[in-house]
Amino acid sequence: MGKVQFGLILKVFFMVSTLSIGFTAAGQNDALPNAIRIIVPFTPGGSNDVFGRALAEQLSRKLGITVLVENKPGAGGMIGSAEVARAKPDGTTLLLSSNSFVTRAATDDKLPFDSKTAFTPVAMVAQGGMLLVVSNDTPYQTVADLINDSKKRPINFGSAGIGSIGHLSGELFTKMAHVDITHVPYKGISPAMTDMIGGRLFSMITTSASLGGAIKGAQVRPLAVTSLTASKFFPNLPTVAQTVPGYSVNVWWGVYAPANTPPPLVARLNRAIRDVSAQPKLMDLFAAEAAEPSDMSATEFSTYVNEELEKWQQLARERGIKQID
């Protein structure tokens, strides 16, 4: 064998070896851990917990590994979130949280992490519009009625607390409708509902699930949905945007990994979450919150999270909204 032929053989051997190593490394990058822990930073029983446990069950079956939920409540979801931010970026620890992930970050300047850099958004699980509702003691039949009356006399809107999605949604409404409606914060949605049914609270933006049977029992009056387009769950209701052009607020739930989690692993988890979220069992759970599964890639979800964070940060600055707890 000549020197030229031998040299060519060595060259081909090294090229094949390099490609093989590259493929092996790529395969390891998306390798799943033996078990995944999904931290839900809220108490058991709420939508985050219910969605998280159903998601964990279906992911366990699909991926063939153990996926468990662990509740880590406290500080508006920040204690559990901080634990995920500190975790190793190997897929063993994930976070499932609602859009309080961004609303809290937008209104709290004392977080133990940077929401933009401490996490890798993996997948949106579900999203849906909320409802603008008014007390039966008000004369309002349309969003325009509410806006017009607010220009004639003082009226109010309630929420589950300062910095909640209901609060920020109401502030965005008053800004875009060019009206002055006083915010009344409550410690949770239940006392707000009590005051609305009792006629002491004029209006509120909240999820359909939090209203319980108040709508079916005709204890409050829904005027519109907050999503940009019509909701299949409330086909007879218009959107707020039909009266206030451009108004759009959705409630949503997403999964996050620690920063620097390998992109191939993030992509693999994203595909799995999208697949199981579209299954009937999870779709039925989402429907209870007037929500539907999402089909965003990890990159699309990351862009969405950043846009939402910037949207609420700007509003919080303009309206002087800050967490007080």
Order of alpha helices (4+ residues) and beta strands (2+ residues): alpha-beta-alpha-beta-alpha-beta-alpha-beta-beta-alpha-beta-alpha-beta-alpha-beta-beta-beta-alpha-alpha-beta-alpha
